[in-house]
């Protein structure tokens, strides 16, 4: 998951079988990527991922059908779903009724009433803050952390100058150093490119004002004007700059904000001497130093992410406002451990344990990274969740890469062997059969479990009761977490392992080929079923049918 806007992109520019998985056959033309799904209206896009393919010809998760034909007015049990993420807008009109309440804790009395080690955690906990009201906005990239830890030991050395016992750490350091160094270069280039675009827009606007005073410029008119100035490279670049500004809603003032953000990035998440633990005040090298942070789980941070995730998962269904989540029986537990930068392994580990210890049955983690300094801490926490029958759901990543070839963290395997059975990795799908895999989504036959809707996701937004459309495997993950919570609500005797198997086995198979763009810029068509372990897109209706069958077989 990327936490800094990649502005440089803008600059340089069927039927269901009861109790079994649903399979959708495509024509040979569709398999060749010729048939395109119908265009969806603005209103359809708001709920497309709840639709059913057989009924609506939209490859959603059949949630509306599940409520209409299975759930109806039946009452389920409350299920706590922990959202490990950024600060969360717990006062949003569509979320406030779904936020977890720690009934054993008296709010704001300065006492640890439930004796869980966290004072006044009535709604959750923020591991990136302190009791003075301060909270972390920027934290290191994992590459920066690793370089900072090992620089004194390994800088300037070759492998043959390092002891055998340090070889593994040295290998991690060299990998991180390359990533960190390239990050610094890319950051400076981004600042430079944004500054050039800003200057082009300013000059282009001045030039156009001299030609057409007080006129609003339209893209089509600028296309025509480019032909006039085809041989004037300075004027041409200026006009193209104005075009980019109009097309992407960029202004010199707005670009100044982006420049400032990149400078802040250079001073914090890429800067070795930045003290990322100054605010929480813990010892980052001691996993047992875990009583840090504060109970304030909401606030205005540069990277607002948890609110869109939480809305997709559990927005109130019964209030006739905004959107509908997966169940009103879901109670969302905010656990803050994400800021601009990369998640600290220690924060991940203690956050998982906090969620488990305080009653979460599903944990959603819509983030990830490609390096890990303390993988063992995180793996221990994952096993802790498994031992307490808690299902973990995480995003596959948004880098259009094969997770079987590039290890992504979090994960549930060491030496290519899974060490738990309570962990689901989710890729992102679309509503277009021709392009069923979201172009940005990571994939992997071994290390991505299943796909779920992750584009044009209409959900809650941080701001006064606002909503937005967004995309990412970050949104696909809470779709899976929502269905997992739905199953656990109505079939509470099923274990986390069984719920995982229900979700993977009950998804919809689509017999279509999708295009993969490779590193060498070439592309190839592969069956969608080869992009994940299950080869499916999750399906709420089928999951409930299969859960019912499995539940009966246990009796």
N, C-alpha and C positions, 0 to 999 in steps of 0.2 A: 504494500500500500504506500503510495507516494504522499508525502505530507507537504511538499513544496510544489507549487504549481509549475508545471513544465511549460512556461510561457514561450520558450524558444520554438515550440511547435507552431505557435501562432505567428511568431515573428517570421520564420523562414518557411516561410511557407511553400376408423380408428375406433376403434371401439375398445372398451375396457372389458377385460375378463375378470369376473368376480374372484377375489382372493388371490389373484396373480397380477404380475406386472402388465401394464398396458403397452401394447406395441402398435406403432403407427407405421404402416407401409407407405412408402413414397413411390411415385412412378419413376421409370428410368430417367425421364427428363429431370425430375426433381433431384435424383441422385447426382446428376451432372451439374446441379446448381443453376438450372434454368428457371424453374418455377419460383416465383417470388410471392411471399405471403401478402395478403391484402393490406393496404394501407390502413392504419388505425387512426381514428379521430382523437382529438385532444382529450375527450371524455373517456374514450376506450383505453387510452394509455394510462389513465389514473388507476385502473383496476385490472389491467390485462393479465397480470401474473396470478390473479385469483380465478381465471377462466379455465375451461375444460376444452381440450382439443377436439374431442368427438362432437361436442355440442356447439362450440363457438369457433372452431377452426383456429384457435389461438393456443399455442403451447404453454399454457399456464400450469398451475399446480392443482387445479380442480377444487379449490377451497370452497367456492360458492356451492358447488354440487355436494360437497361433503356436509355442509351445514343444512342444505335443503333435504338431502336424502338420508343422512345418517345421524347427525348430531341433533337437528331439529331443536326442541326445547329441553333436551336432556341436560342435566347438571353434572358437571365434572368436578374434580378436586382442584384446589388451588395448587399451582406449580410456580415455584420461584425460579426465575431465569436471571442469572447474573450477567450484566453487560459490562465486560471489562474493556474500558475504552477511555475517552476523554471525559471532561465534565459534561453533565447531562442536564437539559432543561426540564427539571422535575415539576415545574409549574405550568408547562404547556397545557393548553386546554384539552388536548387529545391524549395526554400522558399522565396527568396528575392523579387520576383515579387508579392507575395501574402501577404506581410506584410502590415498591415494597416498604412496609412499615415494620420496624423491629419493635414488637409489642413488649419485649422484655426490657426495653431501654426507655427511660424518661428523658425526653429531649431537653437539652440546654441546662441540665442541672449540675454539670461538671463532675458527674459520678459515673463510674462504669457499673451500671446497675446489673447488667447480665453477666458481668465478670468474664467477658470474652477478650479482654485486653485492649478494647477500643472505647474510649469515653464518648458518650452521646451519639453513637452511630445509629441514629433512629431511622435513617434511609439508606445507609451504605457507608462507604469510606473512600477518602481520597489519599492515596499514598504519595502524591506529588505536591503536598502542601504542608503547612504548619498551623499551629493554633493562633498565630498572629494575623491570619487572614491572607498570608502570602501563598502563592502557588506557582509551580513551574510552568513556564510557557515554552521554553526551548530546552531540549536536552540533547546530549550527544548522539550522533550517529554511532552505530555499533563499531564501525571501522575506527572512529575517533577514540572510542573507549579502549579498544584493543591496542592501538598505537600508543596511547597514553600509558597503558599498563606496562608494555614491553619495550618501549623505546630505549630506555636506559640499558636494557639487557642485550638487545639485538640490533640496534641501529648501526648500519654500515657493515654488518657481518655477513659472511657467506655461510652456507649450510655446513661446510666442513670445519667451521670455526665454532660450532655450537655443539654442546655435549649431547650424547644420545638421549638422556632423560628430558632434554629441553627441545628435542626435534619437533614434537607435536605442537608445542607453543610457538616455536619459530615458524612453522608452516602457516599457522593461523595468523601470525604477525605479518608475514610477507604478503599474504592474501589481503589482509586488512589495509596494509600500507598502500598497496597499489590502488585499492578502492578509494581510500581517503585522499590520496594525492590527486587522482583523477576527479574526485568530487570538488576539490579546491579549484582546479583548472576549469571545470564546467561551470562552477559558480561565478568565477570572474568573467567567463565568456558570456554567460547569461546577463550579467550586469551591463557588459559592453553592448550586447545586442539590443537590450531594452533601451539603453541610452540612445543608440543609433535610430531606433524606431521612433522614439520621442522627438528627436531632432528632425526626422523626416516628416512627421506629422505637423510639427510647428512650421517648418519651411513650406511644406505643401499647402497648408491652410493659408499662409501668407500669399503664396503664389496664386492660388485660386481666388482669393479675395481681390487680388489686383486684376484678375480677368473677369470674374463675375461677382462684383461687390454685393454683399448682403444676401447671397443666394445659398440655399441648402443644397448640398451636392448629393446626388444619387449615384449608386454604383454603376448603373448603365451609362450615365452621362460621363462618368470618369473613365469608363472603358473607351468611349469615343474620343475623349480628350487624350488618352494615352497614344492613340494613333497619330494625333497631331504632333505630339512631342516625342515621337518614336526615336528620333535621332539625337535628342537632347537628354543625355543620361542623367543629369542632375535633376531636371524637371520631371523626368519619368520616374525616378526613384521617389521623389517627393510626392507625386500623385499616387503612386502605389502605396506609400506610407499612409496617406489619407484613406485610401481604400481599406487597408488593414484596420485602421482605427474605426471606421464605420462598421466593417464586417464583424469585428470582435468587440465592439463597444469599448474601445480603448481611447483614453484621453491622456494628454501630457500629465495632468494631475494624478490620474490613476496609475500611470506608469511610474511616477515618482514613488508611489506606495510599493510597487513591485521591486523597484531598485532598493528601497529601504529594507524590504523583507530579505532580499538576497544579501545585503550587507549584514543584517542581523544574523542570518544563517552563517556567514563567514565568522562572525564574532562569537558565536555560541556553539552550534551543533558541529561545526568543523574545527573549532579552536580547542586545542589540547588543554590550554590553561583555564578554560571556562569551568567554573565549579558548579557542575550540574546538581550536586547534592547539598548545596548550601542551604536551600529552603527546607527540604525535609529533615536535614540534620542528622541522618543516620550514617552508619558505617557501611559503605557500599560493598566492602569486602567481607562482611559478616552476615550470612544468611539468617543467623539467629537473632540479629538486631532487627526485629520486625514490628515493634510498636512505635511507628512513626506515622506522620500524616495528620489529617483532621477529618471531621465528619461533614464538612461542607462540600457536597458533590456537584454543585452547580456553580456557574460563573462564566464570564466572558473571556474565552481563551482564543488565541490566533487560529488554532486548528479546531473547528467545531465539527465533531464527527459522531459522537454518541447519540445525539438526538435523532439524526436520520436513521441510524441503526435501530434505535429503540422503537421508533414509529412503525417501521416495517415489521418488526417483531410483534409489538403488543399495543398499538394504539387502541383506544377504547372502541369497541364495536357498537355499543348501544346508545351512544350520545348524539347520533345524527350530526356529527361534526367531522370535517376533514376526511379521514380515512378509517379503514377497519383493519385492525391487527388480526392475529391468528386466534386469539381467545381472550375473553374477559377474565378467564381464570388465571391468566398469566400475571404474575407480580414481578416487576422489573427491579432488580437490585443493582444500583449503580456502584461500580467499583472503579475508581479512577486510577489509571496507571499509564496513560498515553498522553503525550504532548508532541509538539513539533520536534521531530527527530526520530530516534529509534527507541523502542521499549527496552527498559533495563531488565535484564534477566531476573534480577532480584525482585523487582516490582511484580513481574509476571508470576513468579513463584509464590510470593506472599499473597498476591491478589487471588490466585486460584485457591489457596488454602483458606483465605478469609471467606470466600464465596461458599466453599464446601462446608466449613464449620458453622456457617450461619444459615444453612438450609437450602441452598440452591440445588436443584435437581438437573438443571441444564445450564451450561456456561457458554456464552457467545463471545468469541474473540476475533473481531473483524480487523485484523492487522497482521503484520508479519515482516520478516527481514531475511537477509541471506547470510548473515554471520551471527555467531553466538559465542559470547565470552564464557558464560557459565551454563552451558547446555545441561550439565548434570543437575543443577538446582531446579531447572524447569522440568526435566524428566521426572525427578523425584516428586514434584507437585502434581504432575499428570498421573503418576502412579497412585498418589494419595487420593486424587479424585476417583480413579478407577476402583480403589479399595472401598470407597464410600458410595459407590453406585451413582456417580454423577457423570452425565454425558457432556463431552466437550465438543464444540463446533467451531471451526476456524476457516478463514478465507484462504483460497489457494494462491492469491496474488494477482496483480494487474500488469504483469510485465510481458505477456505473450510468450512465456517460456515453458519448457517441459520440466516439471518438478522432479521427474525421474532422473534428469541429467543435472539439474541445478538444485541442490538441497535448499529447502525453504524452512524457516523456523516460524512458528511452531510445527512440530511433526511428532509422529508416534513410532519412530523406528530408529534403531541403531544397527549399524552394519547390515542394513537392508532387511532387518527382521523387526516386525512390529512387536512392541513390548506391552501393549495394552489393547483392549477391545472396546474402548469407550470414546473413541476419537474419530471425528468426521471432518474431512477436508473438502471444501466446496468450491467448484468452478462456477462461472457465470454464463447463463444462456440468455437468448433474446426471444422476441416474438416472431422473428422472421425465419422460416424454415430454410431459406437459402443460406442464411448466415446464423445458424443455430447457436454456435459458440460465439460469445461476445469476443470481438477481435482482440481485446486487451487481456482476456482471461488466460491465466496459466492452466495447464492441463497435465495429465500424466496417468498412464494406465496402471501404474503401481501406487503412486502417492497422491493422487486426487481421487476421492471416493465417489463423488456424484456431482451433478450440475443442478443449479437452481436459477430462476430468473434474477438478472442483475443489471438490466439496462432500463432506462425510462421508468425508474421506480419512484412513484409519487409517494412522498412521505413527509413526516414532520421535520421542521427546520428550527434551529435556534434563532429566535427573534420572537416578538410578541405574537404568539399563536400563529406562526407562519407555516407554510408548506412549500415544498420544492420537488423538482424531479432531478434525480441524480442516478449514478451508475457505479458499478464496481463489484468485485467479489465480496467487498465489505457489505453489500446489500443482499447478495445471494446467501451469505452465511446466516443472517437472522431469519431468512425464509425457512431454512432447514431447522434452525433452533425453534422457530415457531411451530412447525409441524411436530418436532420432537416433544415440545411442551404439550401440544394438543393430544398426542398419543399418551403421554404420561398422565395427563389430566383424566382421561376416560379409562385408561388401562394402567392404573398405578402399580399393579403387581408385576408388570414387565420390568426387567432389569435394564440398565443402561446399554448393556451388550445387546439385549434383544431389541430394544428400540432402534439402535443403530442398524441392526440387520433388517428390521421391518422397513426402515427408510430406504436402505439400499436395494432391497429385493422388490419393493412395491413401486418403484419409479416407472416412468414411461420410457420405452425405447423408441427412438426415431430412426428409421432406416434411410438416413440421408448422409451424404458426404459433405464435409465442410473444408474450407480452405485454411491451411496453415501457412503463414509467412515465416520463412526461415531467416537465419542470421545473414546469409549471403544475398538477401533480398529476393530470392526465388520463392516460389509458392508450390504447394502440392495439396491434392485432395486426399482426405482420409475419412474413413467412416466415423461419424460422431461417436459411435459406441466404443471406439478405441481410445477416446480421450480421458476416460476415467475407469476406475476399477469396476464400477457397476455398469457403466455404459448408458446411464439413464439420467433423466430429469425427474426430480422428486415429484410425488403426487399425493396430496393429502387424502383424497377419497380412497385410493387404493391402500394407503398406509393404515387407515382406520379399519378397512375390511380385513387386512392381513393381521392387524393387531387383535381384532376380535377372534379370528380363527386361532391364533397362537394362544390367546388368553383361555379359550375354551379347551384347548388341548392340554393345558396345564392342570385343569381341574379333574 
